[in-house]
């Protein structure tokens, strides 16, 4: 069985109450439940488990990426605000893909349709792929991509 790390960055623990007009009304708990339900329906469902995490700490997020490398785990990550400036997080993400592991960068909104400072991702250049703008469906699409790569 392969564990897929689902990593969520700062402020995502506030989903449902933080700017619902931008991020929707769903909570992080609801997102986790939707992913778990979808994972159970995958063709290789018995081969995939999810480890869903959220932190407001850049240090913790970097440590989780190191864990992914050390344990050879694929990653779906919403780096949130760290997307735009955290070179330390970028370097840790690069280690994931350099190890031959999948790293899918996901975003609930489309950063390119928002404020100009959100248009740059320091993570995208080292990610396996990027999915953005589909709400919680961005995570579902990311999980589908990881599951297909594991087949």
N, C-alpha and C positions, 0 to 999 in steps of 0.2 A: 504494500500500500504506500502511495506517495502522499505526503502531506503538502498542501499548498498553503503558504503563508499569505494571508490577506492583511496587509498593513495599512493603517490609516493614520494620517498625521494630525497636526494641530487643529483644534476647533471642531473636528468631525464628531466628537462626542456630544456636540451641541446640536446635531441635526434634529430637525423637527421644531426647534425653538429659535434657531439662528437663521434669520433671513429666509423664512419659508417661501417667500416670493422668488427667491433666487435658487435655493437648494431643494425646494419641495418640503412637504410636511412630514415625510417619513423619517423615522428615528434610526439611529445606528443599530438598535436591537432589531428593528424591522428589516433593515438591510441584511443583517446577519441571518435572520430567519429565511429571507428570500433566497439568499445564496445557498444555505443549507438545503432548502427544498429543491432548488435547481440541481445541486450536486447529486442529490439522491436520484434524479431522473437521467443523469448522464449515462451514455452507453457503457462506460467503464466506471460506473458509480462505486463498485466494490473496490476499485483500485485507487480511489481518491478520497482523502479526508481534508477538512479545512481547519486551519488554525487562525482564527479571526482576532485581530488585535488593534487597539487604538492608543495613541499617546500624544501628548502635547510636547514631549521632550525630543529634541533633535538627537541627543545622545542615545536615548533608548531606541529610536528608529534605526540609527546606524548600527547599534548592537544587534538588532534583529536581522539586519541585512548580513552582518558577519555570521550570524547563526545560520542563515540560509546557505551561505557559501560552505561553512564547515559541515553542514548536514546534507548538502546537495538538494536543497528544496527550491522549487519554483516559487515565484513571488508575484502577487498582484498588489500594487502599491498605489495609494492615493497620497502623494506627499503633501497635499494641501499647500499652504503658504510656503513651505520649504522648497516647493517646485521652482520658485523664481530666483532663489539666491543661495541655496545651501550647496556650496561646492564640496563640503565634507560629505553630505548625503550623496551627491553625485559620485564621488570617488568610491563610496561604499557600494552604490548601485552598479558601478562599473565592474567591481569585483564579482558581482553575481553573474553578469553576462560573460565576463572574461573566463569564468569557470565553466562556461557552456550551459548555464542554467537560463531558464526563461524568466524575464522580468517584464511584466506588463504594467505600464503606467496608466492609471485610470483617473478620470475626473468626472464629477457629477455634471458640472456645467462645461460649456465650451469656453476655455480661457481666451481664445482668439476673438470671441464675440463680447468680451468684457473690457475692463480698463486696460490701457496700454501696458502697464507694468506686468499684467498677467500674461501677456503674449509670449514671453520668453520662459522656456523651461530648460533648466540646466540638467534635468534628468533625461529628457527625450533622446538626446544624442547617444546615450548609453543603454537605453531600454531596448528590449526586443521589439516592442510595439507600443503604440499609444492609442487609447480609446477615450474619447471625451464628448460630452454634450448630450448624453442619453440618459441622464439621471441615474437611478440605481441600475438601469439596464447596462450601463458602462461596465459595471462589475460582472454582470452575467455574461456579457460578450467576452470579457477578459478571461473568465473561468472557462468558457467554451474553447477559447484559443489555447489555454494551458492544457486542458483535457485532451484536445486533439494532438497536441505535441507529445503528450505522454503515451498516446495509443501506439 
